[in-house]
Amino acid sequence: MGWYNVRIGLSQSSTFEDMIEADSCEEAEKIASDSVWDDVYTSEIRAHLTIDDEDYDALEWCVECNNEIDDCECEEDEDES
């Protein structure tokens, strides 16, 4: 059994609604945007989060020299002795 470095890519989205008091649509959207980036909606975002796409890419890894197996320096060291 070997070690593998796995890159995990997830595309996620979260859609929900909020009633915002404002003087215009633009101001309401600005308040909503600021609330997203100020972490006001953290629990709502998490509650409505869905994974839209996923990608996995594994590379066999040498834990001794901390390189991908194709670039393993350990095999070169053994060959030189």
Biopython code that builds the backbone (N, CA, C, O; Angstrom):
import numpy as np
from Bio.PDB.StructureBuilder import StructureBuilder

atoms = [
    (1, "MET", "N", (0.848, -1.174, 0.000)),
    (1, "MET", "CA", (0.000, 0.000, 0.000)),
    (1, "MET", "C", (0.893, 1.236, 0.000)),
    (1, "MET", "O", (1.904, 1.269, 0.701)),
    (2, "GLY", "N", (0.528, 2.252, -0.779)),
    (2, "GLY", "CA", (1.349, 3.452, -0.877)),
    (2, "GLY", "C", (0.628, 4.692, -0.374)),
    (2, "GLY", "O", (-0.522, 4.641, 0.061)),
    (3, "TRP", "N", (1.344, 5.811, -0.450)),
    (3, "TRP", "CA", (0.789, 7.101, -0.057)),
    (3, "TRP", "C", (0.456, 7.895, -1.308)),
    (3, "TRP", "O", (1.189, 7.844, -2.295)),
    (4, "TYR", "N", (-0.647, 8.628, -1.269)),
    (4, "TYR", "CA", (-1.099, 9.404, -2.421)),
    (4, "TYR", "C", (-1.451, 10.825, -1.982)),
    (4, "TYR", "O", (-2.140, 11.034, -0.983)),
    (5, "ASN", "N", (-0.968, 11.780, -2.744)),
    (5, "ASN", "CA", (-1.336, 13.175, -2.538)),
    (5, "ASN", "C", (-2.551, 13.423, -3.437)),
    (5, "ASN", "O", (-2.432, 13.374, -4.661)),
    (6, "VAL", "N", (-3.711, 13.689, -2.842)),
    (6, "VAL", "CA", (-4.947, 13.839, -3.596)),
    (6, "VAL", "C", (-5.405, 15.299, -3.536)),
    (6, "VAL", "O", (-5.663, 15.836, -2.459)),
    (7, "ARG", "N", (-5.501, 15.930, -4.705)),
    (7, "ARG", "CA", (-6.045, 17.283, -4.798)),
    (7, "ARG", "C", (-7.553, 17.141, -4.972)),
    (7, "ARG", "O", (-8.025, 16.458, -5.881)),
    (8, "ILE", "N", (-8.303, 17.800, -4.083)),
    (8, "ILE", "CA", (-9.759, 17.723, -4.084)),
    (8, "ILE", "C", (-10.304, 19.092, -4.455)),
    (8, "ILE", "O", (-10.035, 20.081, -3.773)),
    (9, "GLY", "N", (-11.068, 19.148, -5.532)),
    (9, "GLY", "CA", (-11.679, 20.404, -5.961)),
    (9, "GLY", "C", (-13.193, 20.299, -5.903)),
    (9, "GLY", "O", (-13.782, 19.404, -6.510)),
    (10, "LEU", "N", (-13.818, 21.201, -5.181)),
    (10, "LEU", "CA", (-15.267, 21.210, -5.065)),
    (10, "LEU", "C", (-15.807, 22.556, -5.525)),
    (10, "LEU", "O", (-15.321, 23.602, -5.094)),
    (11, "SER", "N", (-16.796, 22.536, -6.387)),
    (11, "SER", "CA", (-17.525, 23.748, -6.760)),
    (11, "SER", "C", (-18.835, 23.715, -5.988)),
    (11, "SER", "O", (-19.615, 22.770, -6.097)),
    (12, "GLN", "N", (-19.061, 24.761, -5.209)),
    (12, "GLN", "CA", (-20.229, 24.784, -4.337)),
    (12, "GLN", "C", (-21.057, 26.034, -4.588)),
    (12, "GLN", "O", (-20.551, 27.045, -5.077)),
    (13, "SER", "N", (-22.335, 25.949, -4.247)),
    (13, "SER", "CA", (-23.194, 27.128, -4.310)),
    (13, "SER", "C", (-24.158, 27.109, -3.133)),
    (13, "SER", "O", (-24.428, 26.066, -2.539)),
    (14, "SER", "N", (-24.667, 28.289, -2.816)),
    (14, "SER", "CA", (-25.632, 28.432, -1.739)),
    (14, "SER", "C", (-26.619, 29.519, -2.143)),
    (14, "SER", "O", (-26.218, 30.641, -2.452)),
    (15, "THR", "N", (-27.899, 29.191, -2.142)),
    (15, "THR", "CA", (-28.929, 30.142, -2.542)),
    (15, "THR", "C", (-29.989, 30.214, -1.438)),
    (15, "THR", "O", (-30.539, 29.194, -1.022)),
    (16, "PHE", "N", (-30.260, 31.417, -0.979)),
    (16, "PHE", "CA", (-31.281, 31.637, 0.049)),
    (16, "PHE", "C", (-31.764, 33.074, -0.069)),
    (16, "PHE", "O", (-31.193, 33.867, -0.816)),
    (17, "GLU", "N", (-32.807, 33.404, 0.662)),
    (17, "GLU", "CA", (-33.390, 34.742, 0.599)),
    (17, "GLU", "C", (-33.348, 35.410, 1.964)),
    (17, "GLU", "O", (-33.302, 34.736, 2.993)),
    (18, "ASP", "N", (-33.363, 36.748, 1.967)),
    (18, "ASP", "CA", (-33.395, 37.538, 3.189)),
    (18, "ASP", "C", (-34.222, 38.792, 2.926)),
    (18, "ASP", "O", (-34.113, 39.382, 1.851)),
    (19, "MET", "N", (-35.029, 39.201, 3.864)),
    (19, "MET", "CA", (-35.793, 40.448, 3.757)),
    (19, "MET", "C", (-34.916, 41.567, 4.307)),
    (19, "MET", "O", (-34.523, 41.541, 5.473)),
    (20, "ILE", "N", (-34.607, 42.558, 3.452)),
    (20, "ILE", "CA", (-33.713, 43.653, 3.829)),
    (20, "ILE", "C", (-34.451, 44.976, 3.646)),
    (20, "ILE", "O", (-35.029, 45.232, 2.590)),
    (21, "GLU", "N", (-34.427, 45.810, 4.678)),
    (21, "GLU", "CA", (-35.025, 47.140, 4.595)),
    (21, "GLU", "C", (-34.000, 48.092, 3.986)),
    (21, "GLU", "O", (-32.883, 48.223, 4.489)),
    (22, "ALA", "N", (-34.395, 48.761, 2.887)),
    (22, "ALA", "CA", (-33.489, 49.673, 2.189)),
    (22, "ALA", "C", (-34.304, 50.688, 1.404)),
    (22, "ALA", "O", (-35.518, 50.541, 1.261)),
    (23, "ASP", "N", (-33.630, 51.728, 0.889)),
    (23, "ASP", "CA", (-34.290, 52.761, 0.101)),
    (23, "ASP", "C", (-34.400, 52.414, -1.383)),
    (23, "ASP", "O", (-35.167, 53.052, -2.104)),
    (24, "SER", "N", (-33.643, 51.407, -1.857)),
    (24, "SER", "CA", (-33.684, 51.023, -3.270)),
    (24, "SER", "C", (-33.201, 49.589, -3.433)),
    (24, "SER", "O", (-32.629, 48.999, -2.516)),
    (25, "CYS", "N", (-33.444, 49.044, -4.616)),
    (25, "CYS", "CA", (-32.956, 47.687, -4.926)),
    (25, "CYS", "C", (-31.435, 47.638, -4.845)),
    (25, "CYS", "O", (-30.863, 46.685, -4.317)),
    (26, "GLU", "N", (-30.789, 48.668, -5.369)),
    (26, "GLU", "CA", (-29.325, 48.713, -5.362)),
    (26, "GLU", "C", (-28.779, 48.717, -3.936)),
    (26, "GLU", "O", (-27.807, 48.027, -3.631)),
    (27, "GLU", "N", (-29.425, 49.514, -3.055)),
    (27, "GLU", "CA", (-28.976, 49.560, -1.665)),
    (27, "GLU", "C", (-29.201, 48.216, -0.971)),
    (27, "GLU", "O", (-28.362, 47.775, -0.186)),
    (28, "ALA", "N", (-30.334, 47.565, -1.259)),
    (28, "ALA", "CA", (-30.610, 46.250, -0.669)),
    (28, "ALA", "C", (-29.567, 45.225, -1.114)),
    (28, "ALA", "O", (-29.101, 44.423, -0.305)),
    (29, "GLU", "N", (-29.200, 45.249, -2.394)),
    (29, "GLU", "CA", (-28.176, 44.333, -2.908)),
    (29, "GLU", "C", (-26.819, 44.625, -2.274)),
    (29, "GLU", "O", (-26.066, 43.700, -1.970)),
    (30, "LYS", "N", (-26.499, 45.908, -2.073)),
    (30, "LYS", "CA", (-25.230, 46.286, -1.434)),
    (30, "LYS", "C", (-25.192, 45.796, 0.008)),
    (30, "LYS", "O", (-24.172, 45.280, 0.464)),
    (31, "ILE", "N", (-26.300, 45.956, 0.725)),
    (31, "ILE", "CA", (-26.380, 45.473, 2.111)),
    (31, "ILE", "C", (-26.204, 43.960, 2.144)),
    (31, "ILE", "O", (-25.490, 43.438, 2.999)),
    (32, "ALA", "N", (-26.858, 43.244, 1.208)),
    (32, "ALA", "CA", (-26.724, 41.785, 1.140)),
    (32, "ALA", "C", (-25.287, 41.384, 0.845)),
    (32, "ALA", "O", (-24.748, 40.475, 1.477)),
    (33, "SER", "N", (-24.662, 42.070, -0.124)),
    (33, "SER", "CA", (-23.274, 41.767, -0.478)),
    (33, "SER", "C", (-22.345, 42.009, 0.710)),
    (33, "SER", "O", (-21.489, 41.178, 1.014)),
    (34, "ASP", "N", (-22.516, 43.139, 1.372)),
    (34, "ASP", "CA", (-21.687, 43.434, 2.556)),
    (34, "ASP", "C", (-21.897, 42.381, 3.639)),
    (34, "ASP", "O", (-20.950, 41.988, 4.319)),
    (35, "SER", "N", (-23.132, 41.928, 3.797)),
    (35, "SER", "CA", (-23.435, 40.914, 4.816)),
    (35, "SER", "C", (-22.758, 39.583, 4.509)),
    (35, "SER", "O", (-22.314, 38.879, 5.416)),
    (36, "VAL", "N", (-22.684, 39.243, 3.218)),
    (36, "VAL", "CA", (-21.969, 38.016, 2.833)),
    (36, "VAL", "C", (-20.509, 38.115, 3.233)),
    (36, "VAL", "O", (-19.973, 37.215, 3.880)),
    (37, "TRP", "N", (-19.864, 39.211, 2.846)),
    (37, "TRP", "CA", (-18.428, 39.353, 3.076)),
    (37, "TRP", "C", (-18.081, 39.666, 4.528)),
    (37, "TRP", "O", (-16.936, 39.478, 4.939)),
    (38, "ASP", "N", (-19.052, 40.142, 5.313)),
    (38, "ASP", "CA", (-18.839, 40.392, 6.742)),
    (38, "ASP", "C", (-19.237, 39.180, 7.585)),
    (38, "ASP", "O", (-19.303, 39.273, 8.810)),
    (39, "ASP", "N", (-19.501, 38.046, 6.936)),
    (39, "ASP", "CA", (-19.844, 36.774, 7.584)),
    (39, "ASP", "C", (-21.142, 36.816, 8.390)),
    (39, "ASP", "O", (-21.309, 36.038, 9.329)),
    (40, "VAL", "N", (-22.052, 37.707, 8.037)),
    (40, "VAL", "CA", (-23.353, 37.769, 8.703)),
    (40, "VAL", "C", (-24.194, 36.544, 8.344)),
    (40, "VAL", "O", (-24.973, 36.057, 9.163)),
    (41, "TYR", "N", (-24.032, 36.050, 7.110)),
    (41, "TYR", "CA", (-24.851, 34.944, 6.605)),
    (41, "TYR", "C", (-24.175, 33.580, 6.723)),
    (41, "TYR", "O", (-24.594, 32.641, 6.046)),
    (42, "THR", "N", (-23.174, 33.441, 7.537)),
    (42, "THR", "CA", (-22.413, 32.187, 7.595)),
    (42, "THR", "C", (-23.305, 30.970, 7.815)),
    (42, "THR", "O", (-23.177, 29.976, 7.099)),
    (43, "SER", "N", (-24.199, 31.031, 8.786)),
    (43, "SER", "CA", (-25.034, 29.854, 9.067)),
    (43, "SER", "C", (-26.023, 29.587, 7.933)),
    (43, "SER", "O", (-26.303, 28.428, 7.629)),
    (44, "GLU", "N", (-26.561, 30.642, 7.298)),
    (44, "GLU", "CA", (-27.470, 30.447, 6.178)),
    (44, "GLU", "C", (-26.739, 29.850, 4.979)),
    (44, "GLU", "O", (-27.262, 28.962, 4.305)),
    (45, "ILE", "N", (-25.534, 30.338, 4.719)),
    (45, "ILE", "CA", (-24.738, 29.805, 3.605)),
    (45, "ILE", "C", (-24.489, 28.320, 3.808)),
    (45, "ILE", "O", (-24.671, 27.523, 2.888)),
    (46, "ARG", "N", (-24.074, 27.952, 5.005)),
    (46, "ARG", "CA", (-23.788, 26.533, 5.290)),
    (46, "ARG", "C", (-25.041, 25.675, 5.216)),
    (46, "ARG", "O", (-24.990, 24.544, 4.733)),
    (47, "ALA", "N", (-26.163, 26.200, 5.687)),
    (47, "ALA", "CA", (-27.407, 25.422, 5.700)),
    (47, "ALA", "C", (-27.915, 25.130, 4.292)),
    (47, "ALA", "O", (-28.577, 24.115, 4.076)),
    (48, "HIS", "N", (-27.615, 26.001, 3.333)),
    (48, "HIS", "CA", (-28.115, 25.841, 1.972)),
    (48, "HIS", "C", (-27.028, 25.433, 0.972)),
    (48, "HIS", "O", (-27.259, 25.464, -0.237)),
    (49, "LEU", "N", (-25.877, 25.060, 1.454)),
    (49, "LEU", "CA", (-24.746, 24.734, 0.598)),
    (49, "LEU", "C", (-24.959, 23.417, -0.145)),
    (49, "LEU", "O", (-25.347, 22.414, 0.454)),
    (50, "THR", "N", (-24.703, 23.426, -1.448)),
    (50, "THR", "CA", (-24.749, 22.203, -2.246)),
    (50, "THR", "C", (-23.449, 22.097, -3.044)),
    (50, "THR", "O", (-22.856, 23.106, -3.425)),
    (51, "ILE", "N", (-23.024, 20.871, -3.285)),
    (51, "ILE", "CA", (-21.847, 20.630, -4.126)),
    (51, "ILE", "C", (-22.346, 20.446, -5.551)),
    (51, "ILE", "O", (-23.104, 19.522, -5.846)),
    (52, "ASP", "N", (-21.902, 21.349, -6.438)),
    (52, "ASP", "CA", (-22.334, 21.318, -7.828)),
    (52, "ASP", "C", (-21.426, 20.479, -8.713)),
    (52, "ASP", "O", (-21.879, 19.902, -9.701)),
    (53, "ASP", "N", (-20.141, 20.407, -8.361)),
    (53, "ASP", "CA", (-19.180, 19.652, -9.160)),
    (53, "ASP", "C", (-18.035, 19.236, -8.261)),
    (53, "ASP", "O", (-17.742, 19.906, -7.271)),
    (54, "GLU", "N", (-17.389, 18.137, -8.597)),
    (54, "GLU", "CA", (-16.253, 17.657, -7.821)),
    (54, "GLU", "C", (-15.190, 17.093, -8.746)),
    (54, "GLU", "O", (-15.495, 16.571, -9.818)),
    (55, "ASP", "N", (-13.921, 17.205, -8.314)),
    (55, "ASP", "CA", (-12.804, 16.723, -9.117)),
    (55, "ASP", "C", (-11.739, 16.187, -8.163)),
    (55, "ASP", "O", (-11.430, 16.819, -7.153)),
    (56, "TYR", "N", (-11.186, 15.031, -8.482)),
    (56, "TYR", "CA", (-10.157, 14.411, -7.656)),
    (56, "TYR", "C", (-8.970, 14.043, -8.543)),
    (56, "TYR", "O", (-9.145, 13.485, -9.626)),
    (57, "ASP", "N", (-7.764, 14.359, -8.077)),
    (57, "ASP", "CA", (-6.559, 14.070, -8.845)),
    (57, "ASP", "C", (-5.506, 13.523, -7.889)),
    (57, "ASP", "O", (-4.993, 14.256, -7.043)),
    (58, "ALA", "N", (-5.181, 12.239, -8.017)),
    (58, "ALA", "CA", (-4.250, 11.587, -7.100)),
    (58, "ALA", "C", (-2.895, 11.352, -7.753)),
    (58, "ALA", "O", (-2.807, 10.960, -8.917)),
    (59, "LEU", "N", (-1.844, 11.600, -6.981)),
    (59, "LEU", "CA", (-0.476, 11.303, -7.396)),
    (59, "LEU", "C", (0.171, 10.424, -6.331)),
    (59, "LEU", "O", (0.070, 10.709, -5.138)),
    (60, "GLU", "N", (0.841, 9.346, -6.768)),
    (60, "GLU", "CA", (1.541, 8.509, -5.802)),
    (60, "GLU", "C", (2.709, 9.302, -5.238)),
    (60, "GLU", "O", (3.410, 9.987, -5.983)),
    (61, "TRP", "N", (2.926, 9.216, -3.929)),
    (61, "TRP", "CA", (3.867, 10.081, -3.223)),
    (61, "TRP", "C", (4.873, 9.272, -2.423)),
    (61, "TRP", "O", (4.517, 8.286, -1.778)),
    (62, "CYS", "N", (6.137, 9.695, -2.468)),
    (62, "CYS", "CA", (7.183, 9.092, -1.637)),
    (62, "CYS", "C", (7.287, 9.915, -0.351)),
    (62, "CYS", "O", (7.636, 11.095, -0.393)),
    (63, "VAL", "N", (6.985, 9.293, 0.787)),
    (63, "VAL", "CA", (7.030, 10.028, 2.055)),
    (63, "VAL", "C", (8.456, 10.196, 2.568)),
    (63, "VAL", "O", (8.703, 11.019, 3.449)),
    (64, "GLU", "N", (9.390, 9.428, 2.029)),
    (64, "GLU", "CA", (10.782, 9.548, 2.483)),
    (64, "GLU", "C", (11.444, 10.811, 1.953)),
    (64, "GLU", "O", (12.112, 11.517, 2.709)),
    (65, "CYS", "N", (11.272, 11.113, 0.656)),
    (65, "CYS", "CA", (11.899, 12.306, 0.081)),
    (65, "CYS", "C", (10.882, 13.414, -0.207)),
    (65, "CYS", "O", (11.248, 14.484, -0.694)),
    (66, "ASN", "N", (9.585, 13.151, 0.099)),
    (66, "ASN", "CA", (8.508, 14.121, -0.072)),
    (66, "ASN", "C", (8.395, 14.610, -1.520)),
    (66, "ASN", "O", (8.293, 15.809, -1.778)),
    (67, "ASN", "N", (8.415, 13.658, -2.452)),
    (67, "ASN", "CA", (8.271, 13.956, -3.883)),
    (67, "ASN", "C", (7.282, 12.989, -4.505)),
    (67, "ASN", "O", (7.003, 11.922, -3.958)),
    (68, "GLU", "N", (6.754, 13.383, -5.666)),
    (68, "GLU", "CA", (5.941, 12.474, -6.453)),
    (68, "GLU", "C", (6.817, 11.272, -6.822)),
    (68, "GLU", "O", (8.019, 11.431, -7.033)),
    (69, "ILE", "N", (6.241, 10.094, -6.901)),
    (69, "ILE", "CA", (7.004, 8.872, -7.178)),
    (69, "ILE", "C", (7.829, 9.018, -8.454)),
    (69, "ILE", "O", (8.964, 8.545, -8.504)),
    (70, "ASP", "N", (7.278, 9.671, -9.496)),
    (70, "ASP", "CA", (8.025, 9.857, -10.743)),
    (70, "ASP", "C", (9.287, 10.689, -10.533)),
    (70, "ASP", "O", (10.244, 10.556, -11.296)),
    (71, "ASP", "N", (9.304, 11.550, -9.507)),
    (71, "ASP", "CA", (10.463, 12.407, -9.217)),
    (71, "ASP", "C", (11.193, 11.977, -7.947)),
    (71, "ASP", "O", (11.952, 12.758, -7.373)),
    (72, "CYS", "N", (10.970, 10.750, -7.510)),
    (72, "CYS", "CA", (11.527, 10.258, -6.248)),
    (72, "CYS", "C", (13.050, 10.275, -6.287)),
    (72, "CYS", "O", (13.670, 9.734, -7.202)),
    (73, "GLU", "N", (13.640, 10.908, -5.275)),
    (73, "GLU", "CA", (15.094, 10.980, -5.172)),
    (73, "GLU", "C", (15.668, 9.759, -4.457)),
    (73, "GLU", "O", (16.865, 9.487, -4.547)),
    (74, "CYS", "N", (14.821, 9.033, -3.757)),
    (74, "CYS", "CA", (15.287, 7.856, -3.007)),
    (74, "CYS", "C", (15.811, 6.773, -3.945)),
    (74, "CYS", "O", (16.833, 6.149, -3.657)),
    (75, "GLU", "N", (15.125, 6.544, -5.063)),
    (75, "GLU", "CA", (15.538, 5.520, -6.017)),
    (75, "GLU", "C", (16.895, 5.888, -6.618)),
    (75, "GLU", "O", (17.730, 5.011, -6.836)),
    (76, "GLU", "N", (17.124, 7.185, -6.888)),
    (76, "GLU", "CA", (18.411, 7.618, -7.437)),
    (76, "GLU", "C", (19.521, 7.374, -6.426)),
    (76, "GLU", "O", (20.610, 6.933, -6.794)),
    (77, "ASP", "N", (19.252, 7.659, -5.140)),
    (77, "ASP", "CA", (20.255, 7.454, -4.105)),
    (77, "ASP", "C", (20.624, 5.982, -3.997)),
    (77, "ASP", "O", (21.794, 5.651, -3.804)),
    (78, "GLU", "N", (19.632, 5.087, -4.119)),
    (78, "GLU", "CA", (19.912, 3.658, -4.023)),
    (78, "GLU", "C", (20.723, 3.180, -5.229)),
    (78, "GLU", "O", (21.574, 2.301, -5.092)),
    (79, "ASP", "N", (20.465, 3.751, -6.411)),
    (79, "ASP", "CA", (21.179, 3.362, -7.616)),
    (79, "ASP", "C", (22.649, 3.785, -7.540)),
    (79, "ASP", "O", (23.515, 3.099, -8.083)),
    (80, "GLU", "N", (22.939, 4.910, -6.871)),
    (80, "GLU", "CA", (24.303, 5.428, -6.814)),
    (80, "GLU", "C", (25.188, 4.629, -5.859)),
    (80, "GLU", "O", (26.411, 4.684, -5.982)),
    (81, "SER", "N", (24.601, 3.877, -4.897)),
    (81, "SER", "CA", (25.428, 3.163, -3.933)),
    (81, "SER", "C", (25.946, 1.858, -4.448)),
    (81, "SER", "O", (26.660, 1.153, -3.734)),
]
sb = StructureBuilder()
sb.init_structure("model")
sb.init_model(0)
sb.init_chain("A")
sb.init_seg("    ")
for serial, (resi, resn, name, xyz) in enumerate(atoms, 1):
    if name == "N":
        sb.init_residue(resn, " ", resi, " ")
    sb.init_atom(name, np.array(xyz, "f"), 0.0, 1.0, " ", f" {name:<3s}", serial, name[0])
structure = sb.get_structure()
